[in-house]
Amino acid sequence: MESGVIDLRRRSAPGLLISAPILWGLTVVVLVAAVRGEVHGGLTARVVAGVLGGCLGLLALLLSQALFELRRPLRLLIDHEGIRLDTGRRRPAFRLVWTEIAAVSLRVSDRRRRISAQTYIRWLDRRPERTPIVVALELHPADAEAVRRHPELRTAWRLGGERCWLFVVWAGPGEPPPVAPLVQRWRPDLWRGEHSASILPHSR
């Protein structure tokens, strides 16, 4: 059967694409200057330049790692069997069958969007749909046994306040991912809709 696939990767990362090579270039220049003694100020200046080069190199490495992670698949699949998260590895990050799920909903942290909507109406600032939001998928377990069967979801369980598994599926401007039509296609009885709330646990 055909699966409903939602791509959770960021659509683009122009800042990372530009920043990483620039930082690598600066790292090489600073480190070469420190090693060759081309820095004015004696040994202390060379040490400072070496430390700065190392920090730039570490930052460049982190940005390169982020670019590599963005290239990996990150797909939420919703089909006749249940819901699973594909990260490009041999096994999915998690797989929940429908019998393990009691309810599905979306938690939307849209406070900034609502504030932006008021600002746009009053001052014609920026459009509300361009204001970043955070969207999380709430999966409520059918019973305590379902929770015990999935220790890999321990972090998501704690993030959901031990009431549901909570997964952040969107952070940025635009509309939430199309979870609703896919869940309603296979298990409309489990869909509980969207609601506005903080993503952080135990906060209002």
Disulfide bonds with the S-S distance in Angstrom:
none
